[in-house]
């Protein structure tokens, strides 16, 4: 497992400050690691679906966000099944799915449905996806 945090990258207000993010990707050296770290998240990378799910299930309070790069894993079906597994285990970890299969960005109101971002992923869409997925945490932080 690889853990990355980028303190030197300047950001007006980090969205994911102090949040442990599990990134599931088919690439061990994904460019998403730096992009997520730039938003203030402490990133841990898994390249296998069952290992990622086991990590979250074994430490349900430890992770604040689960990001799935679906393209390297076989498509959005893999991400949807992973998100459904977390819901079945009654874990309230927000999920973001990133894929070229997605027709448009999806920002659901139901917290059990993952945010979906399409590839190519812009800095703005990634930030908005994080803000939406972490909206409850941001409200508590502002209070």
N, C-alpha and C positions, 0 to 999 in steps of 0.2 A: 504494500500500500504506500502511495506517495502522498505526502502532506505538503501543501504550499500555502504561504500567505505573503502577500506583496504589500509591505508597509511603505515602500518608497514611492509608490505610484500615487500621484496627487489626484484627489477627488474632492469635489465640493462638499458632499455629504455621502459617505459610504452607505449604501442601502443595506448591506448584509453584515454590518460591523459586528464582529464577535459571534457570528453564526457559523456553526460547523456544517459544511455542505458536503454531501456525498455525490460525486460525479460518476455516473456509470457510462462508460464509453468503450468503444471497440479499439481505440487507440491508446497506447500507454503514454504517449507524448502528445496529448490533445491540446490544441491552442485555446480551448475553453478554460483550461486551468488558470492561465494568466488573466483571462477576461473576468472570470468569477472572482479571483483574488483581488482584482482591481476594484470590484464593487464592495470589498471589505470582508469577504467570506474566507474562512479557513477551509481549504479544499482537500478532501481525501478522494483518491481515484481508485475505482474498481473497474476491472475489465470483464467481469463475469457476473451475470444476472443473479445467480443464486448466492454468490458471495456478498454481493451488495445488499440483497434482501436480508440475509442472515446478519449482516452488520447492523442494519437498522432494527431488526426484530430483537437482537441481543442487547441493544442499547437504545431503547425507544426515546428516552429523554435527551440523548446526546446529540442528535442531529436536528437541525432546524430547517433543512431543505434537502430534497432529493432531486437532482437534475439528471435526466437521461438523454444522452446523445443517441437517438434511435437509429440513425443511418448506418452506423458501424455495427449495429447489433441485429439487423434484420427488419427494421421498419417500426412504425408506430404501434403495431400489435404487441411487440415485446414490451414497450413502455406502458401501454394500457394494461397489460396483464400484471406488470410489476406494481402499478398504482392500485389495481384491484386487489392484489395480495395484501398490500398495506391496509386498505380499507377493511378487508376481511379479518385482519388481525387487530382491528380497532385502533390503529395507529394514526394519529392526526398530523403526520409529517406532510407539509406541502410538497407537491410534485410539479416539476416543469419538464415537459417533453419537447425536444428540439429535433425537427425532422424536415426533410425536403418533401415528404409525403403530405404535409399539412398544407391545405389550400390557402388558409388565412390564419392570422393570429387568433387564438381563442383565450378569453379571459373570463372564465365561468364564475358565477356568484357562489355556487355550491363548492364548499371547501374540499369535498371528496373527489371532485373532478379536477384533473391536472390542467395547468396552464399549458397551452401548446404554442410554440414559436416555430416559424418556418425558416428554413435555410434558403438563401444566405442570411445570416443573423447579424443585424446591425447593432451598434452599441446602444441605440435608443430602445429597440425592441427588447434587448436583454435586460436593460435597466427597468423598463416598464413591467416586464414579466416578473422580475424579482420583487418590485414594489407591490404588484398585485398578489403574488404568492405569499408574501410576507406582510400583507396589509394589517393583520391583527397585531403582529409584533411591532410594527411601526406606530400604530395607534397607542399602544402601551408606552412606547418610548417617548412619544410626544407629550404624554400626560405628566 
